[in-house]
Amino acid sequence: MNASPEGLTFPCSFPIKAMGRNSDALPQTVLEIVRRHAPELSADTLTTAESRGGRFISVTATITASSRAQLDAIYGELKAHDSVLATL
């Protein structure tokens, strides 16, 4: 197991959340991006939630993270996508 300065010990279960305007395409976009870095991610493990007004949606993908570099790569690609307004 690898210890990270942020207190994470790898491998670990790690939720990745991306938010954007409410569309049917956002969950698929998040799935495709995360799978490039965590191919074992199953589509049926994604969870979504609409904002109170229904204008926005959050998509959460929980992966087994293997390193900080893997997480940085996922977040970098998500943030660079036009459909993603924010990540957590």
Secondary structure, DSSP 4 states (H G I P E B T S, - for coil): -EE-TTS-EESEEEEEEEEEES-THHHHHHHHHHHHH-TT--GGG-EEEE-TTSSEEEEEEEEEE--HHHHHHHHHHHHHSTT--EE-
